[in-house]
């Protein structure tokens, strides 16, 4: 599953996986969450890896402080299951080289690479248990940017067990 948050030009805590796909603020290109803060009946998600991908609209000077000082926290049934600095969750950011331009709107490119954080043992989410991911943004960014959060694993639907 995936969801998108927007890191802003102010310190904040951003929540993800609380609104289902298709709601006004969460179209398909932003999330594929199946329920509002929980999985539908008879669905089970076994999360084996957690990743983040950064949108390329970032000022180069913001990237390192944001990755080191901000964190992701995963809650299941209002209990913390996982916490990590964003740096350890990096994935899918494979631009070649670095091109720094004058403004964030000019699409600064970066070369950080990772595979996310592999969970061992996996986190298993049963249907109707409240889930939430929070990203604590502890640094002010020069410009707002989107962060895509991925919960990678096996989703079992009704009739597949």
PyMOL commands that set and color helices and strands:
alter all, ss='L'
color gray80, all
select helices_A, chain A and resi 60-69+86-89+104-106
alter helices_A, ss='H'
color red, helices_A
select strands_A, chain A and resi 2-7+12-16+44-54+71-76+79-85+117-126+131-137+145-156
alter strands_A, ss='S'
color yellow, strands_A
deselect
rebuild
show_as cartoon
